[in-house]
Each structure stands twice: as C-alpha cells, then as structure tokens.
Amino acid sequence: MSFGRLHNLDEACVKQFQTDGHTVVRGLAVAEEIAVCKELIEAAVSQAGSYMAPVAERDTYSKAFVQVQNLWTRNDEIKAFVLAKRFAHVAAELLGVRSVRLYHDQALNKEPGGGLTPWHQDQRYWPLDAPCDPCAITMWMPLVDVPEEVGSMTFASGSHLHGELGPWVIGDESQANFPEVIDRLGFSLDTHGAVAAGDATFHAGWTLHSAPANTSEINRSIMTIIYIADGTRVGEVGPTSIFDHHLWLAAIPEGELATGPLNPVVWP
C-alpha cells in the first residue's frame, strides 16, 4: 500500500487547529488501507497486553491503554503506514511548515473496561526546542469505528497557546489538578465525537487533552503518529523527557538538530 494520494485539506481545519490546537480530518485513510496494517498492529498490542496485569489491578495510567511504540521498524506494511506522505502532508499543512520529520509512532489500545486517559500535555515529555510554534503535532487515527459512547479525545481548546500549564505527569495528579487550570483559564472542552476507522484527529504538542473510560465491549484500537517540524532541535532534557531523549532522539546533545535515525523526513 503506497498511500500516494494526497488529501485536499479543508482550510477550516487549518483555522481550527491554529485557534483551538486540534481538528479532525474525516476519511484520511480508506478501509482497504487500514485493513493492511490493522491485524499486524493489533497483534503487537495484544502481545504487549498479555504481559500486563488485569485492568482492574493496574494503576490509573496503565488502565488507560496498552501502548506499543516504534511499530514502523517491525515490518514494511506498518512502515508504509507510518511514513505515509498523505498523513505527513496534512501534519505539515496544519503546522504551517514546508517539511516535517517523524518523531515516533505509538499504538494505543483502550480495552473494554479500560480507564479514563487523565488530562495531560504530550509535549511535557518531549525535549524539543521549537523552530516554530507549535513545532509538534500528533495524528490520532482509529483502526476501528469508535461510537459516540466510547468517543474520541476531549480537548481544552486554545490551551496550546499557553505552553506548559502545570508540572503534573499523566496520572492521578494531572487528573486532579488540570480541571482547576481549565476553569481558571476558561478553556472550552470539545470533542470530535464518534469517529470512523480512517478518520484522524490532530492536536498540537501543548494541547491539553483527555479521554473517557471505555464502557463498551469493543477494543478502541488507535494508531498515533507524532511529527515535528524539520529544523527542530533537541531541547533541555529533564526527568520527564529523558526517556524520549534516549528512545526516539538517539540521545542527540541539547541544541543539535533532532535528526536521529528514527526521525526521517516524511514530507516532502
């Protein structure tokens, strides 16, 4: 599967992303494209989940989802999906840049009975020195139809314009403290509701977001791809970003370009 066809991005999506820090692009991938990778991705996630305790026995973060990273390095089918120019082109258009690199991919499976995803900001974990603002964006694409009762993510619209909003890592503390920040700064909470396989939401690195628990009987199977603007440099590495620095940025020194072996140019 080549994913060669580019997507004609609606200008309203660009404006929404700039204003709110998130948007949705419907029908970005078709069923036949999803089918090629779905079984492979879900098999990898299922294997990872087999090593975890039952959902009820996990902590808040681990109840939220089973996650597997760097799937694109495992086989050619997933590699074609993750490096797809169609997806990367949309990311570049939303960021307003000419070129983007891969930061990393990550499969996220919220099992039946899986807990809520606590409020958090992704970029708190990313040691990036931005050449533009925002410099990082996440594509969140369901591999299955996700009904209204399971839902997509909830975003605090406009929160990306404020940078880091608190010191809390994802978990009980972030879930307890970010609602006060949301109320104090007057962010509206918005969701894109039900999403079909191949739809995709995009959100900026500093966009505050969460997701509800999965009370259905379906596996909410999601593939995410995170992009960074080409020219992004490695920023300050702290306790919450040292993992990312080593895993995805090859421990490139602070101030150097983020051009490790896992960060290829994916658009153009």
N, C-alpha and C positions, 0 to 999 in steps of 0.2 A: 504494500500500500504506500503510495507516494505522497499523499496529502498535498499534491501540487497545486490544486485550485486555491487561489487566494479568496478571502472573504471581503466583500464590499461593506466596510464598517459604516454604520449609520452615524452621522455627525452628532445626533442626540446622545449616543453612547459616550462619545468623547467628552461632550459637555457635562454629562452626568458624572463621569469619572473625575473630571477636573474639579467639579463643585463638591461632590459627595464622597469621593475616594473609592467608589465602587460602581459597577454597572453589570448588566447581563447581556450576553450575545447569544441569541437563540439560534439553534441549528448550526453551530460552528462545525460540528462533525456529524456525519450521517451514520445510520445504523450499521452499514457494512464496514465502515472504518472502525467503529467501536468494537464490533464483534471480533476483529482480528486480534486485538490485544486484551480484551476483557477476561477471557479464560486464563491467559498467562499471568495477568496482574493479580486476579483473584486467587490463583493457586499460590502465588508468592505470599500474599497476605494471609491466606489460610494456614500456610506452614508457620509463619511468624506467630499467629494467634494460638497455634497448638502448644506453644511453649509458655503461654500466659496462664495465670490463674483464672478461674471462672469470673465473669464480670462482677458479680456481687462481692467478690473478695478483693477487688483491686482498689487502688486509691482513685481520687477524683480524676486525675489526668489520664490514668490508664483505662478508666471506664469509658472515656470519651471516644476512643477509636483504637484500632490496631493500625500501626503505621510501618511502612517499609520504604526506604529511600534508595535512590540511585538505581532504580529498576532499568533505566536505559542502558546500563552497562551489561545487562544479563543476556539479551538476545536482540536480533536485528529487527523483529517486529515492534517491540517496545521502543527500541532506539528510533525507528522511523516515526513513531507517535510523538515521542518527547522532543525530537529535533524538527518536528514539522514546521515548515516555513509559514504555513497558514496561521498557526497559533502565534508564532513569534512575531509575525507581521502585525497582528492585532495588538499584541503587547507593545510593540514599538509605536504604533499609532496612538495608543492611549497614553503612553508616557511622553509622546511628542518628541521622540528621538529618531535618528536615522538608523541606528544599529543596536541590537541587544544580544547579550550572551545568556547562556544557561547558567543559573545559579545552582539549582538542583531540582529533582523531581521527588515526589512523595505520594505514595498511595495511602489513603485514609479510609478505613472501613469501620463504620459505626454499626455494630452488631445489633440484632434485636435485643432490646433491654439495655443497650448502651446508654451511658450517662450523657449529660449535657457537656458541651465544649465550653469551658469557662471563658469569660471575657479576657482578651489578650491582644497585644500588638506584635505581629510577627517580627518586625524589624528590631525589636529589643534583643533578639538572638543573632542578628546579622551584623558582623563587623565591617560595615561598609562606609566609605567616605564618598558622599554623593557628588557627582558632577552636575546633577540637576535635581530638582525636587518635584515629584518623587523620582527616585532612581531605581526602585524595585517594585515589582508587580507580581501577583500570584494569579494564575489561572486555576480555577476550581471546576472540574468537569465531572459530572456524574456518569458512571458507566451503566446505570440503570435508571429507569424513571423514578423520580422521587416525588411522592404525592404531597399534597398540602399539609397533611397531618405530621409528616416527618420533616418536610421543609428544607430549604436551603439555609444559608447562614443569615444571621441578623447583624446589620452594620450600624455603627454610630456615625451617621452621615456628617461629613465635614471634619471628623476627628483627625484625618491625615494631615490637616493644615496646622496642627498644633505640635507635631513631633512627639517625643516621648511624653506620655501622660502620667506615668507612675512607675515605681520601681518593682512592681509585682510580677513574678513569673507566672505562667499559666497554672492555675490550680485553685485551691480554696481561697487563698488571699486575694488573688486577682478577681475572683467572682464576688468576694465580699466588698472589695474597695472600689472597683471601677463604676458600679452604679451611682455612687456619690459624685464621681467625676462627671459622669454623663448628665446627671441632674444639674450640677453646678454650672457646667458649660452650655447647657441647653441643647445638647445634640438630639436630633430626632432619630428614632430607631426604625430602620427599614429593612425589609426582606424582599427577595425576588420570588418568594413563594414556591409553588411547585415547579420543578424543572424536569425536563426530559433528558434521556441519555443523549449526549452530544451538545446540549446547551452548556454554556460556561459563564460563570461569574468571574469578574476580575476585580481585585482590590489592591490598593497601594500598601506598601510595607508598613506604614504607620496607621492604617485604618483599624480602629478598634472594632472587634467583632466577636461573636459567639455563635453557638448553635444549640438547638434544643435536644433533649434526650430522644432516643429512638424508641417509641412506644409501639411500633408496628412489628410485623413478622418478617420484614424484608431486611436484607443487608444493604445499608446505604453505602454503596461502593463508589468511591471517589478517586480520581487521579488528579493530582495537582502538579503544576509546573511553575517554577519561580524563575523570573527573568530579571536581569539587571542591565541598566544602560551600559553600552560599551564605553569604556573610559572611566568606569567606576574604579576607585582604588580601595585597598584594604584599609579599614579604619581602626580605631582603637579596639584592642581585644581585651575584654573583661571576663569576669566569672561566668556570665550567662552566654557569652559568644565564643568562648574558647573551643567548644565542641565543633561549631560550624567552621571556625577558622581552620581546624585541622582536617575535618572530614570533607569539606567542599572547596576550600580555598588553598589546599596544599600547604598550609602554614606560611603563605607568602608574607614577607615582612610588612608591617604597617607603612602605608604611604606608597607601596608599589601597586601597579595595576593588578586588578583582580582577573588574571588571565591564566589560571591554573589548568591542568589537563582535563578537569571536569567542568570547565567553563568555556566551551567553544562558542564562537559566534554562530547564532542560529537565524539571524536576519541582519542583512540580506544574504 
